[in-house]
Structures are given as C-alpha cells and as structure tokens.
Amino acid sequence: ENPACIKTFFSSSGLHREPDITTRTATFSGCLDYIWITPHELNVLDVIPVEDQGPIPNSQNASDHLPIGATLAFKS
C-alpha cells in the first residue's frame, strides 16, 4: 500500500501510459525516469511525449536520458 498516494504523472494523467523507454544505449533500453505527483492535489493537463531517438547520447540529444515533462495544475 502507498500511504502517500503518489503516482507517476504518466499513470495518473489518463492521457498516456508510462513510456517503454526514457534511456537507450547500445546495451540497454528502459524506463528509468519518473515524475511523482499526488493526484488528489494535482491535475495533469498535458504530457510531453517521449520519442525514441535510437541510442543516446547522439547529435540531437546530448544526454543519455530522454526529456520527460508535464503541465500540472493545483486542484482547487
């Protein structure tokens, strides 16, 4: 049980499911990155889609992690 009732913004948004990957190298790919929220306090308005770019870092992405993000709003 989760007493704090936190969820990832992907799973609580209803807009997207968690991405298959947030990092991909020549030897590993998987979802390692999350933003945790308390859904009873925040609404997820939009989620930035995560796009597979092949092995990273590369010429378009200097990091070994893909960017994730969301637009959030406090519930009134």
N, CA, C, O and CB atoms as a CASP TS submission, in Angstrom:
PFRMAT TS
TARGET T0000
AUTHOR 0000-0000-0000
METHOD Language model
MODEL 1
PARENT N/A
ATOM      1  N   GLU     1       0.840  -1.180   0.000  1.00  0.00           N
ATOM      2  CA  GLU     1       0.000   0.000   0.000  1.00  0.00           C
ATOM      3  C   GLU     1       0.881   1.237   0.000  1.00  0.00           C
ATOM      4  O   GLU     1       1.992   1.226   0.529  1.00  0.00           O
ATOM      5  CB  GLU     1      -0.954   0.002   1.212  1.00  0.00           C
ATOM      6  N   ASN     2       0.374   2.292  -0.595  1.00  0.00           N
ATOM      7  CA  ASN     2       1.104   3.538  -0.734  1.00  0.00           C
ATOM      8  C   ASN     2       0.424   4.600   0.138  1.00  0.00           C
ATOM      9  O   ASN     2      -0.536   5.223  -0.316  1.00  0.00           O
ATOM     10  CB  ASN     2       1.167   3.988  -2.231  1.00  0.00           C
ATOM     11  N   PRO     3       0.894   4.829   1.385  1.00  0.00           N
ATOM     12  CA  PRO     3       0.200   5.756   2.281  1.00  0.00           C
ATOM     13  C   PRO     3       0.201   7.193   1.789  1.00  0.00           C
ATOM     14  O   PRO     3      -0.700   7.956   2.139  1.00  0.00           O
ATOM     15  CB  PRO     3       0.821   5.705   3.637  1.00  0.00           C
ATOM     16  N   ALA     4       1.172   7.581   0.996  1.00  0.00           N
ATOM     17  CA  ALA     4       1.217   8.954   0.484  1.00  0.00           C
ATOM     18  C   ALA     4       0.361   9.115  -0.765  1.00  0.00           C
ATOM     19  O   ALA     4       0.131  10.240  -1.210  1.00  0.00           O
ATOM     20  CB  ALA     4       2.656   9.358   0.179  1.00  0.00           C
ATOM     21  N   CYS     5      -0.113   8.022  -1.334  1.00  0.00           N
ATOM     22  CA  CYS     5      -0.948   8.053  -2.540  1.00  0.00           C
ATOM     23  C   CYS     5      -0.269   8.784  -3.690  1.00  0.00           C
ATOM     24  O   CYS     5      -0.900   9.587  -4.379  1.00  0.00           O
ATOM     25  CB  CYS     5      -2.282   8.712  -2.234  1.00  0.00           C
ATOM     26  N   ILE     6       1.015   8.508  -3.898  1.00  0.00           N
ATOM     27  CA  ILE     6       1.696   9.134  -5.022  1.00  0.00           C
ATOM     28  C   ILE     6       1.639   8.201  -6.227  1.00  0.00           C
ATOM     29  O   ILE     6       1.610   6.978  -6.093  1.00  0.00           O
ATOM     30  CB  ILE     6       3.165   9.478  -4.659  1.00  0.00           C
ATOM     31  N   LYS     7       1.624   8.820  -7.411  1.00  0.00           N
ATOM     32  CA  LYS     7       1.638   8.090  -8.669  1.00  0.00           C
ATOM     33  C   LYS     7       2.531   8.848  -9.626  1.00  0.00           C
ATOM     34  O   LYS     7       2.832  10.022  -9.413  1.00  0.00           O
ATOM     35  CB  LYS     7       0.200   7.912  -9.252  1.00  0.00           C
ATOM     36  N   THR     8       2.953   8.176 -10.678  1.00  0.00           N
ATOM     37  CA  THR     8       3.692   8.910 -11.701  1.00  0.00           C
ATOM     38  C   THR     8       2.702   9.743 -12.498  1.00  0.00           C
ATOM     39  O   THR     8       1.534   9.374 -12.626  1.00  0.00           O
ATOM     40  CB  THR     8       4.491   7.944 -12.633  1.00  0.00           C
ATOM     41  N   PHE     9       3.160  10.853 -13.028  1.00  0.00           N
ATOM     42  CA  PHE     9       2.243  11.704 -13.779  1.00  0.00           C
ATOM     43  C   PHE     9       1.749  11.007 -15.034  1.00  0.00           C
ATOM     44  O   PHE     9       0.652  11.306 -15.506  1.00  0.00           O
ATOM     45  CB  PHE     9       2.916  13.019 -14.144  1.00  0.00           C
ATOM     46  N   PHE    10       2.535  10.080 -15.590  1.00  0.00           N
ATOM     47  CA  PHE    10       2.065   9.336 -16.754  1.00  0.00           C
ATOM     48  C   PHE    10       0.839   8.508 -16.391  1.00  0.00           C
ATOM     49  O   PHE    10      -0.172   8.565 -17.091  1.00  0.00           O
ATOM     50  CB  PHE    10       3.179   8.432 -17.306  1.00  0.00           C
ATOM     51  N   SER    11       0.913   7.744 -15.313  1.00  0.00           N
ATOM     52  CA  SER    11      -0.175   6.832 -14.971  1.00  0.00           C
ATOM     53  C   SER    11      -1.396   7.564 -14.446  1.00  0.00           C
ATOM     54  O   SER    11      -2.508   7.050 -14.569  1.00  0.00           O
ATOM     55  CB  SER    11       0.292   5.828 -13.945  1.00  0.00           C
ATOM     56  N   SER    12      -1.232   8.743 -13.867  1.00  0.00           N
ATOM     57  CA  SER    12      -2.381   9.450 -13.314  1.00  0.00           C
ATOM     58  C   SER    12      -3.008  10.422 -14.303  1.00  0.00           C
ATOM     59  O   SER    12      -4.054  11.002 -14.009  1.00  0.00           O
ATOM     60  CB  SER    12      -1.973  10.189 -12.072  1.00  0.00           C
ATOM     61  N   SER    13      -2.395  10.615 -15.466  1.00  0.00           N
ATOM     62  CA  SER    13      -2.906  11.618 -16.391  1.00  0.00           C
ATOM     63  C   SER    13      -4.117  11.136 -17.169  1.00  0.00           C
ATOM     64  O   SER    13      -4.973  11.942 -17.533  1.00  0.00           O
ATOM     65  CB  SER    13      -1.826  12.028 -17.347  1.00  0.00           C
ATOM     66  N   GLY    14      -4.208   9.833 -17.434  1.00  0.00           N
ATOM     67  CA  GLY    14      -5.256   9.346 -18.318  1.00  0.00           C
ATOM     68  C   GLY    14      -4.958   9.674 -19.773  1.00  0.00           C
ATOM     69  O   GLY    14      -5.684   9.245 -20.671  1.00  0.00           O
ATOM     70  N   LEU    15      -3.882  10.440 -20.010  1.00  0.00           N
ATOM     71  CA  LEU    15      -3.517  10.842 -21.368  1.00  0.00           C
ATOM     72  C   LEU    15      -2.527   9.875 -21.995  1.00  0.00           C
ATOM     73  O   LEU    15      -2.557   9.633 -23.202  1.00  0.00           O
ATOM     74  CB  LEU    15      -2.935  12.243 -21.363  1.00  0.00           C
ATOM     75  N   HIS    16      -1.664   9.335 -21.181  1.00  0.00           N
ATOM     76  CA  HIS    16      -0.577   8.489 -21.684  1.00  0.00           C
ATOM     77  C   HIS    16      -0.295   7.388 -20.674  1.00  0.00           C
ATOM     78  O   HIS    16      -0.581   7.528 -19.485  1.00  0.00           O
ATOM     79  CB  HIS    16       0.709   9.325 -21.957  1.00  0.00           C
ATOM     80  N   ARG    17       0.253   6.327 -21.151  1.00  0.00           N
ATOM     81  CA  ARG    17       0.790   5.319 -20.242  1.00  0.00           C
ATOM     82  C   ARG    17       2.274   5.602 -20.074  1.00  0.00           C
ATOM     83  O   ARG    17       2.838   6.418 -20.803  1.00  0.00           O
ATOM     84  CB  ARG    17       0.540   3.861 -20.777  1.00  0.00           C
ATOM     85  N   GLU    18       2.900   4.946 -19.137  1.00  0.00           N
ATOM     86  CA  GLU    18       4.319   5.159 -18.933  1.00  0.00           C
ATOM     87  C   GLU    18       5.079   4.755 -20.186  1.00  0.00           C
ATOM     88  O   GLU    18       4.728   3.760 -20.821  1.00  0.00           O
ATOM     89  CB  GLU    18       4.822   4.372 -17.710  1.00  0.00           C
ATOM     90  N   PRO    19       6.109   5.502 -20.557  1.00  0.00           N
ATOM     91  CA  PRO    19       6.847   5.174 -21.779  1.00  0.00           C
ATOM     92  C   PRO    19       7.637   3.874 -21.626  1.00  0.00           C
ATOM     93  O   PRO    19       8.038   3.503 -20.522  1.00  0.00           O
ATOM     94  CB  PRO    19       7.796   6.319 -22.148  1.00  0.00           C
ATOM     95  N   ASP    20       7.848   3.201 -22.731  1.00  0.00           N
ATOM     96  CA  ASP    20       8.674   1.994 -22.708  1.00  0.00           C
ATOM     97  C   ASP    20      10.122   2.335 -22.382  1.00  0.00           C
ATOM     98  O   ASP    20      10.823   1.565 -21.725  1.00  0.00           O
ATOM     99  CB  ASP    20       8.594   1.262 -24.055  1.00  0.00           C
ATOM    100  N   ILE    21      10.559   3.502 -22.849  1.00  0.00           N
ATOM    101  CA  ILE    21      11.951   3.883 -22.625  1.00  0.00           C
ATOM    102  C   ILE    21      12.055   5.352 -22.236  1.00  0.00           C
ATOM    103  O   ILE    21      11.280   6.184 -22.706  1.00  0.00           O
ATOM    104  CB  ILE    21      12.790   3.609 -23.877  1.00  0.00           C
ATOM    105  N   THR    22      13.011   5.661 -21.380  1.00  0.00           N
ATOM    106  CA  THR    22      13.461   7.043 -21.168  1.00  0.00           C
ATOM    107  C   THR    22      14.975   7.110 -21.307  1.00  0.00           C
ATOM    108  O   THR    22      15.573   8.182 -21.212  1.00  0.00           O
ATOM    109  CB  THR    22      13.018   7.568 -19.772  1.00  0.00           C
ATOM    110  N   THR    23      15.582   5.957 -21.532  1.00  0.00           N
ATOM    111  CA  THR    23      17.014   5.897 -21.835  1.00  0.00           C
ATOM    112  C   THR    23      17.259   4.727 -22.774  1.00  0.00           C
ATOM    113  O   THR    23      16.625   3.678 -22.654  1.00  0.00           O
ATOM    114  CB  THR    23      17.868   5.755 -20.533  1.00  0.00           C
ATOM    115  N   ARG    24      18.180   4.914 -23.705  1.00  0.00           N
ATOM    116  CA  ARG    24      18.553   3.842 -24.636  1.00  0.00           C
ATOM    117  C   ARG    24      20.021   4.005 -24.983  1.00  0.00           C
ATOM    118  O   ARG    24      20.442   5.028 -25.522  1.00  0.00           O
ATOM    119  CB  ARG    24      17.665   3.865 -25.929  1.00  0.00           C
ATOM    120  N   THR    25      20.772   2.995 -24.670  1.00  0.00           N
ATOM    121  CA  THR    25      22.180   2.970 -25.057  1.00  0.00           C
ATOM    122  C   THR    25      22.378   1.789 -25.999  1.00  0.00           C
ATOM    123  O   THR    25      21.409   1.142 -26.398  1.00  0.00           O
ATOM    124  CB  THR    25      23.125   2.867 -23.801  1.00  0.00           C
ATOM    125  N   ALA    26      23.594   1.514 -26.344  1.00  0.00           N
ATOM    126  CA  ALA    26      23.856   0.380 -27.226  1.00  0.00           C
ATOM    127  C   ALA    26      23.556  -0.947 -26.538  1.00  0.00           C
ATOM    128  O   ALA    26      23.326  -1.950 -27.214  1.00  0.00           O
ATOM    129  CB  ALA    26      25.302   0.404 -27.697  1.00  0.00           C
ATOM    130  N   THR    27      23.555  -0.971 -25.194  1.00  0.00           N
ATOM    131  CA  THR    27      23.378  -2.234 -24.478  1.00  0.00           C
ATOM    132  C   THR    27      22.146  -2.291 -23.571  1.00  0.00           C
ATOM    133  O   THR    27      21.862  -3.349 -23.011  1.00  0.00           O
ATOM    134  CB  THR    27      24.586  -2.500 -23.662  1.00  0.00           C
ATOM    135  N   PHE    28      21.404  -1.185 -23.408  1.00  0.00           N
ATOM    136  CA  PHE    28      20.257  -1.169 -22.508  1.00  0.00           C
ATOM    137  C   PHE    28      19.219  -0.191 -22.993  1.00  0.00           C
ATOM    138  O   PHE    28      19.558   0.872 -23.513  1.00  0.00           O
ATOM    139  CB  PHE    28      20.685  -0.821 -21.090  1.00  0.00           C
ATOM    140  N   SER    29      17.954  -0.534 -22.829  1.00  0.00           N
ATOM    141  CA  SER    29      16.870   0.438 -23.003  1.00  0.00           C
ATOM    142  C   SER    29      15.804   0.134 -21.969  1.00  0.00           C
ATOM    143  O   SER    29      15.514  -1.027 -21.681  1.00  0.00           O
ATOM    144  CB  SER    29      16.276   0.394 -24.457  1.00  0.00           C
ATOM    145  N   GLY    30      15.223   1.189 -21.413  1.00  0.00           N
ATOM    146  CA  GLY    30      14.181   1.013 -20.414  1.00  0.00           C
ATOM    147  C   GLY    30      13.703   2.339 -19.871  1.00  0.00           C
ATOM    148  O   GLY    30      14.242   3.395 -20.202  1.00  0.00           O
ATOM    149  N   CYS    31      12.690   2.273 -19.036  1.00  0.00           N
ATOM    150  CA  CYS    31      12.127   3.467 -18.402  1.00  0.00           C
ATOM    151  C   CYS    31      12.743   3.616 -17.018  1.00  0.00           C
ATOM    152  O   CYS    31      12.455   2.830 -16.115  1.00  0.00           O
ATOM    153  CB  CYS    31      10.566   3.383 -18.312  1.00  0.00           C
ATOM    154  N   LEU    32      13.597   4.632 -16.853  1.00  0.00           N
ATOM    155  CA  LEU    32      14.267   4.895 -15.580  1.00  0.00           C
ATOM    156  C   LEU    32      13.828   6.207 -14.944  1.00  0.00           C
ATOM    157  O   LEU    32      14.134   6.460 -13.779  1.00  0.00           O
ATOM    158  CB  LEU    32      15.761   4.910 -15.780  1.00  0.00           C
ATOM    159  N   ASP    33      13.118   7.039 -15.689  1.00  0.00           N
ATOM    160  CA  ASP    33      12.831   8.403 -15.237  1.00  0.00           C
ATOM    161  C   ASP    33      11.338   8.586 -14.979  1.00  0.00           C
ATOM    162  O   ASP    33      10.500   8.178 -15.783  1.00  0.00           O
ATOM    163  CB  ASP    33      13.319   9.428 -16.275  1.00  0.00           C
ATOM    164  N   TYR    34      11.026   9.200 -13.855  1.00  0.00           N
ATOM    165  CA  TYR    34       9.641   9.409 -13.443  1.00  0.00           C
ATOM    166  C   TYR    34       9.506  10.766 -12.769  1.00  0.00           C
ATOM    167  O   TYR    34      10.470  11.287 -12.207  1.00  0.00           O
ATOM    168  CB  TYR    34       9.171   8.282 -12.495  1.00  0.00           C
ATOM    169  N   ILE    35       8.316  11.331 -12.826  1.00  0.00           N
ATOM    170  CA  ILE    35       7.947  12.476 -12.001  1.00  0.00           C
ATOM    171  C   ILE    35       6.767  11.994 -11.165  1.00  0.00           C
ATOM    172  O   ILE    35       5.740  11.580 -11.704  1.00  0.00           O
ATOM    173  CB  ILE    35       7.586  13.776 -12.875  1.00  0.00           C
ATOM    174  N   TRP    36       6.922  12.050  -9.855  1.00  0.00           N
ATOM    175  CA  TRP    36       5.893  11.569  -8.943  1.00  0.00           C
ATOM    176  C   TRP    36       5.024  12.730  -8.492  1.00  0.00           C
ATOM    177  O   TRP    36       5.528  13.813  -8.197  1.00  0.00           O
ATOM    178  CB  TRP    36       6.521  10.861  -7.729  1.00  0.00           C
ATOM    179  N   ILE    37       3.702  12.499  -8.440  1.00  0.00           N
ATOM    180  CA  ILE    37       2.761  13.534  -8.001  1.00  0.00           C
ATOM    181  C   ILE    37       1.759  12.926  -7.014  1.00  0.00           C
ATOM    182  O   ILE    37       1.644  11.707  -6.887  1.00  0.00           O
ATOM    183  CB  ILE    37       2.018  14.166  -9.224  1.00  0.00           C
ATOM    184  N   THR    38       1.054  13.794  -6.337  1.00  0.00           N
ATOM    185  CA  THR    38      -0.075  13.369  -5.510  1.00  0.00           C
ATOM    186  C   THR    38      -1.344  13.734  -6.279  1.00  0.00           C
ATOM    187  O   THR    38      -1.721  14.906  -6.317  1.00  0.00           O
ATOM    188  CB  THR    38      -0.046  14.048  -4.068  1.00  0.00           C
ATOM    189  N   PRO    39      -2.012  12.749  -6.895  1.00  0.00           N
ATOM    190  CA  PRO    39      -3.138  13.044  -7.774  1.00  0.00           C
ATOM    191  C   PRO    39      -4.319  13.723  -7.084  1.00  0.00           C
ATOM    192  O   PRO    39      -5.120  14.376  -7.752  1.00  0.00           O
ATOM    193  CB  PRO    39      -3.605  11.788  -8.404  1.00  0.00           C
ATOM    194  N   HIS    40      -4.447  13.585  -5.762  1.00  0.00           N
ATOM    195  CA  HIS    40      -5.548  14.277  -5.083  1.00  0.00           C
ATOM    196  C   HIS    40      -5.270  15.778  -4.938  1.00  0.00           C
ATOM    197  O   HIS    40      -6.164  16.538  -4.564  1.00  0.00           O
ATOM    198  CB  HIS    40      -5.789  13.656  -3.701  1.00  0.00           C
ATOM    199  N   GLU    41      -4.044  16.206  -5.231  1.00  0.00           N
ATOM    200  CA  GLU    41      -3.689  17.625  -5.144  1.00  0.00           C
ATOM    201  C   GLU    41      -3.383  18.256  -6.498  1.00  0.00           C
ATOM    202  O   GLU    41      -3.449  19.478  -6.631  1.00  0.00           O
ATOM    203  CB  GLU    41      -2.501  17.794  -4.239  1.00  0.00           C
ATOM    204  N   LEU    42      -3.049  17.444  -7.512  1.00  0.00           N
ATOM    205  CA  LEU    42      -2.630  17.977  -8.813  1.00  0.00           C
ATOM    206  C   LEU    42      -3.392  17.326  -9.954  1.00  0.00           C
ATOM    207  O   LEU    42      -3.685  16.131  -9.919  1.00  0.00           O
ATOM    208  CB  LEU    42      -1.133  17.775  -9.013  1.00  0.00           C
ATOM    209  N   ASN    43      -3.710  18.124 -10.966  1.00  0.00           N
ATOM    210  CA  ASN    43      -4.244  17.622 -12.230  1.00  0.00           C
ATOM    211  C   ASN    43      -3.129  17.633 -13.259  1.00  0.00           C
ATOM    212  O   ASN    43      -2.339  18.575 -13.315  1.00  0.00           O
ATOM    213  CB  ASN    43      -5.459  18.473 -12.713  1.00  0.00           C
ATOM    214  N   VAL    44      -3.063  16.596 -14.067  1.00  0.00           N
ATOM    215  CA  VAL    44      -2.130  16.558 -15.187  1.00  0.00           C
ATOM    216  C   VAL    44      -2.884  17.076 -16.403  1.00  0.00           C
ATOM    217  O   VAL    44      -3.849  16.459 -16.851  1.00  0.00           O
ATOM    218  CB  VAL    44      -1.558  15.104 -15.431  1.00  0.00           C
ATOM    219  N   LEU    45      -2.441  18.212 -16.934  1.00  0.00           N
ATOM    220  CA  LEU    45      -3.114  18.829 -18.072  1.00  0.00           C
ATOM    221  C   LEU    45      -2.567  18.339 -19.401  1.00  0.00           C
ATOM    222  O   LEU    45      -3.313  18.195 -20.370  1.00  0.00           O
ATOM    223  CB  LEU    45      -2.989  20.330 -17.995  1.00  0.00           C
ATOM    224  N   ASP    46      -1.280  18.084 -19.450  1.00  0.00           N
ATOM    225  CA  ASP    46      -0.648  17.659 -20.696  1.00  0.00           C
ATOM    226  C   ASP    46       0.654  16.939 -20.351  1.00  0.00           C
ATOM    227  O   ASP    46       1.266  17.194 -19.314  1.00  0.00           O
ATOM    228  CB  ASP    46      -0.385  18.879 -21.650  1.00  0.00           C
ATOM    229  N   VAL    47       1.059  16.043 -21.235  1.00  0.00           N
ATOM    230  CA  VAL    47       2.293  15.284 -21.058  1.00  0.00           C
ATOM    231  C   VAL    47       3.133  15.439 -22.317  1.00  0.00           C
ATOM    232  O   VAL    47       2.628  15.293 -23.430  1.00  0.00           O
ATOM    233  CB  VAL    47       1.999  13.775 -20.759  1.00  0.00           C
ATOM    234  N   ILE    48       4.416  15.736 -22.139  1.00  0.00           N
ATOM    235  CA  ILE    48       5.324  15.797 -23.285  1.00  0.00           C
ATOM    236  C   ILE    48       5.589  14.372 -23.758  1.00  0.00           C
ATOM    237  O   ILE    48       6.043  13.542 -22.970  1.00  0.00           O
ATOM    238  CB  ILE    48       6.666  16.530 -22.918  1.00  0.00           C
ATOM    239  N   PRO    49       5.314  14.070 -25.034  1.00  0.00           N
ATOM    240  CA  PRO    49       5.563  12.700 -25.500  1.00  0.00           C
ATOM    241  C   PRO    49       7.048  12.369 -25.511  1.00  0.00           C
ATOM    242  O   PRO    49       7.880  13.219 -25.832  1.00  0.00           O
ATOM    243  CB  PRO    49       4.983  12.501 -26.896  1.00  0.00           C
ATOM    244  N   VAL    50       7.372  11.141 -25.163  1.00  0.00           N
ATOM    245  CA  VAL    50       8.750  10.660 -25.175  1.00  0.00           C
ATOM    246  C   VAL    50       8.957   9.940 -26.496  1.00  0.00           C
ATOM    247  O   VAL    50       8.245   8.986 -26.808  1.00  0.00           O
ATOM    248  CB  VAL    50       9.055   9.717 -23.947  1.00  0.00           C
ATOM    249  N   GLU    51       9.928  10.393 -27.266  1.00  0.00           N
ATOM    250  CA  GLU    51      10.174   9.818 -28.589  1.00  0.00           C
ATOM    251  C   GLU    51      11.507   9.085 -28.603  1.00  0.00           C
ATOM    252  O   GLU    51      12.544   9.636 -28.233  1.00  0.00           O
ATOM    253  CB  GLU    51      10.153  10.912 -29.674  1.00  0.00           C
ATOM    254  N   ASP    52      11.455   7.833 -29.037  1.00  0.00           N
ATOM    255  CA  ASP    52      12.679   7.033 -29.160  1.00  0.00           C
ATOM    256  C   ASP    52      13.570   7.647 -30.224  1.00  0.00           C
ATOM    257  O   ASP    52      13.122   7.884 -31.346  1.00  0.00           O
ATOM    258  CB  ASP    52      12.353   5.552 -29.507  1.00  0.00           C
ATOM    259  N   GLN    53      14.809   7.904 -29.893  1.00  0.00           N
ATOM    260  CA  GLN    53      15.764   8.519 -30.813  1.00  0.00           C
ATOM    261  C   GLN    53      16.909   7.577 -31.143  1.00  0.00           C
ATOM    262  O   GLN    53      17.947   8.015 -31.639  1.00  0.00           O
ATOM    263  CB  GLN    53      16.310   9.808 -30.221  1.00  0.00           C
ATOM    264  N   GLY    54      16.735   6.283 -30.872  1.00  0.00           N
ATOM    265  CA  GLY    54      17.839   5.355 -31.068  1.00  0.00           C
ATOM    266  C   GLY    54      18.832   5.513 -29.934  1.00  0.00           C
ATOM    267  O   GLY    54      18.535   6.182 -28.945  1.00  0.00           O
ATOM    268  N   PRO    55      20.002   4.914 -30.058  1.00  0.00           N
ATOM    269  CA  PRO    55      20.994   5.029 -28.982  1.00  0.00           C
ATOM    270  C   PRO    55      21.353   6.485 -28.683  1.00  0.00           C
ATOM    271  O   PRO    55      21.579   7.279 -29.596  1.00  0.00           O
ATOM    272  CB  PRO    55      22.256   4.256 -29.351  1.00  0.00           C
ATOM    273  N   ILE    56      21.401   6.818 -27.415  1.00  0.00           N
ATOM    274  CA  ILE    56      21.756   8.173 -26.988  1.00  0.00           C
ATOM    275  C   ILE    56      22.878   8.075 -25.955  1.00  0.00           C
ATOM    276  O   ILE    56      23.000   7.044 -25.294  1.00  0.00           O
ATOM    277  CB  ILE    56      20.511   8.929 -26.398  1.00  0.00           C
ATOM    278  N   PRO    57      23.688   9.100 -25.798  1.00  0.00           N
ATOM    279  CA  PRO    57      23.638  10.389 -26.465  1.00  0.00           C
ATOM    280  C   PRO    57      23.948  10.285 -27.959  1.00  0.00           C
ATOM    281  O   PRO    57      24.615   9.361 -28.426  1.00  0.00           O
ATOM    282  CB  PRO    57      24.604  11.342 -25.807  1.00  0.00           C
ATOM    283  N   ASN    58      23.431  11.275 -28.681  1.00  0.00           N
ATOM    284  CA  ASN    58      23.687  11.374 -30.119  1.00  0.00           C
ATOM    285  C   ASN    58      23.739  12.847 -30.502  1.00  0.00           C
ATOM    286  O   ASN    58      23.761  13.713 -29.627  1.00  0.00           O
ATOM    287  CB  ASN    58      22.591  10.620 -30.944  1.00  0.00           C
ATOM    288  N   SER    59      23.760  13.140 -31.791  1.00  0.00           N
ATOM    289  CA  SER    59      23.910  14.534 -32.232  1.00  0.00           C
ATOM    290  C   SER    59      22.688  15.398 -31.895  1.00  0.00           C
ATOM    291  O   SER    59      22.812  16.621 -31.838  1.00  0.00           O
ATOM    292  CB  SER    59      24.162  14.574 -33.734  1.00  0.00           C
ATOM    293  N   GLN    60      21.510  14.798 -31.671  1.00  0.00           N
ATOM    294  CA  GLN    60      20.320  15.579 -31.317  1.00  0.00           C
ATOM    295  C   GLN    60      20.065  15.628 -29.808  1.00  0.00           C
ATOM    296  O   GLN    60      19.374  16.528 -29.331  1.00  0.00           O
ATOM    297  CB  GLN    60      19.106  15.001 -32.014  1.00  0.00           C
ATOM    298  N   ASN    61      20.609  14.679 -29.058  1.00  0.00           N
ATOM    299  CA  ASN    61      20.355  14.616 -27.625  1.00  0.00           C
ATOM    300  C   ASN    61      21.673  14.316 -26.916  1.00  0.00           C
ATOM    301  O   ASN    61      22.221  13.219 -27.026  1.00  0.00           O
ATOM    302  CB  ASN    61      19.274  13.536 -27.286  1.00  0.00           C
ATOM    303  N   ALA    62      22.169  15.315 -26.186  1.00  0.00           N
ATOM    304  CA  ALA    62      23.478  15.182 -25.537  1.00  0.00           C
ATOM    305  C   ALA    62      23.436  14.336 -24.267  1.00  0.00           C
ATOM    306  O   ALA    62      24.483  13.966 -23.736  1.00  0.00           O
ATOM    307  CB  ALA    62      24.023  16.549 -25.206  1.00  0.00           C
ATOM    308  N   SER    63      22.239  14.027 -23.779  1.00  0.00           N
ATOM    309  CA  SER    63      22.102  13.250 -22.546  1.00  0.00           C
ATOM    310  C   SER    63      21.841  11.785 -22.874  1.00  0.00           C
ATOM    311  O   SER    63      21.435  11.447 -23.986  1.00  0.00           O
ATOM    312  CB  SER    63      20.965  13.816 -21.668  1.00  0.00           C
ATOM    313  N   ASP    64      22.080  10.919 -21.890  1.00  0.00           N
ATOM    314  CA  ASP    64      21.719   9.516 -22.074  1.00  0.00           C
ATOM    315  C   ASP    64      20.312   9.234 -21.547  1.00  0.00           C
ATOM    316  O   ASP    64      19.918   8.075 -21.411  1.00  0.00           O
ATOM    317  CB  ASP    64      22.736   8.611 -21.373  1.00  0.00           C
ATOM    318  N   HIS    65      19.555  10.292 -21.250  1.00  0.00           N
ATOM    319  CA  HIS    65      18.144  10.184 -20.855  1.00  0.00           C
ATOM    320  C   HIS    65      17.314  11.097 -21.736  1.00  0.00           C
ATOM    321  O   HIS    65      17.729  12.215 -22.045  1.00  0.00           O
ATOM    322  CB  HIS    65      17.945  10.544 -19.350  1.00  0.00           C
ATOM    323  N   LEU    66      16.141  10.625 -22.143  1.00  0.00           N
ATOM    324  CA  LEU    66      15.227  11.427 -22.938  1.00  0.00           C
ATOM    325  C   LEU    66      14.463  12.380 -22.028  1.00  0.00           C
ATOM    326  O   LEU    66      14.185  12.045 -20.877  1.00  0.00           O
ATOM    327  CB  LEU    66      14.254  10.530 -23.732  1.00  0.00           C
ATOM    328  N   PRO    67      14.118  13.568 -22.534  1.00  0.00           N
ATOM    329  CA  PRO    67      13.388  14.519 -21.689  1.00  0.00           C
ATOM    330  C   PRO    67      11.965  14.029 -21.424  1.00  0.00           C
ATOM    331  O   PRO    67      11.298  13.494 -22.310  1.00  0.00           O
ATOM    332  CB  PRO    67      13.355  15.911 -22.350  1.00  0.00           C
ATOM    333  N   ILE    68      11.517  14.226 -20.178  1.00  0.00           N
ATOM    334  CA  ILE    68      10.123  13.968 -19.816  1.00  0.00           C
ATOM    335  C   ILE    68       9.580  15.221 -19.174  1.00  0.00           C
ATOM    336  O   ILE    68      10.346  16.011 -18.622  1.00  0.00           O
ATOM    337  CB  ILE    68       9.985  12.737 -18.858  1.00  0.00           C
ATOM    338  N   GLY    69       8.284  15.422 -19.231  1.00  0.00           N
ATOM    339  CA  GLY    69       7.699  16.603 -18.608  1.00  0.00           C
ATOM    340  C   GLY    69       6.197  16.609 -18.730  1.00  0.00           C
ATOM    341  O   GLY    69       5.614  15.849 -19.503  1.00  0.00           O
ATOM    342  N   ALA    70       5.584  17.473 -17.958  1.00  0.00           N
ATOM    343  CA  ALA    70       4.125  17.593 -17.959  1.00  0.00           C
ATOM    344  C   ALA    70       3.730  18.986 -17.520  1.00  0.00           C
ATOM    345  O   ALA    70       4.494  19.678 -16.847  1.00  0.00           O
ATOM    346  CB  ALA    70       3.477  16.535 -17.040  1.00  0.00           C
ATOM    347  N   THR    71       2.529  19.393 -17.906  1.00  0.00           N
ATOM    348  CA  THR    71       1.923  20.602 -17.403  1.00  0.00           C
ATOM    349  C   THR    71       0.966  20.186 -16.290  1.00  0.00           C
ATOM    350  O   THR    71       0.056  19.385 -16.504  1.00  0.00           O
ATOM    351  CB  THR    71       1.189  21.402 -18.540  1.00  0.00           C
ATOM    352  N   LEU    72       1.184  20.742 -15.098  1.00  0.00           N
ATOM    353  CA  LEU    72       0.399  20.382 -13.921  1.00  0.00           C
ATOM    354  C   LEU    72      -0.354  21.595 -13.410  1.00  0.00           C
ATOM    355  O   LEU    72       0.068  22.731 -13.626  1.00  0.00           O
ATOM    356  CB  LEU    72       1.301  19.805 -12.815  1.00  0.00           C
ATOM    357  N   ALA    73      -1.476  21.357 -12.731  1.00  0.00           N
ATOM    358  CA  ALA    73      -2.236  22.441 -12.099  1.00  0.00           C
ATOM    359  C   ALA    73      -2.730  21.951 -10.747  1.00  0.00           C
ATOM    360  O   ALA    73      -3.158  20.805 -10.604  1.00  0.00           O
ATOM    361  CB  ALA    73      -3.435  22.904 -13.001  1.00  0.00           C
ATOM    362  N   PHE    74      -2.664  22.839  -9.753  1.00  0.00           N
ATOM    363  CA  PHE    74      -3.211  22.501  -8.457  1.00  0.00           C
ATOM    364  C   PHE    74      -4.721  22.396  -8.541  1.00  0.00           C
ATOM    365  O   PHE    74      -5.360  23.184  -9.238  1.00  0.00           O
ATOM    366  CB  PHE    74      -2.802  23.532  -7.412  1.00  0.00           C
ATOM    367  N   LYS    75      -5.295  21.439  -7.841  1.00  0.00           N
ATOM    368  CA  LYS    75      -6.751  21.340  -7.761  1.00  0.00           C
ATOM    369  C   LYS    75      -7.248  22.390  -6.790  1.00  0.00           C
ATOM    370  O   LYS    75      -6.599  22.686  -5.787  1.00  0.00           O
ATOM    371  CB  LYS    75      -7.205  19.914  -7.321  1.00  0.00           C
ATOM    372  N   SER    76      -8.425  22.957  -7.104  1.00  0.00           N
ATOM    373  CA  SER    76      -8.952  23.987  -6.195  1.00  0.00           C
ATOM    374  C   SER    76      -9.848  23.405  -5.148  1.00  0.00           C
ATOM    375  O   SER    76     -10.371  24.136  -4.307  1.00  0.00           O
ATOM    376  CB  SER    76      -9.703  25.039  -6.961  1.00  0.00           C
TER
END
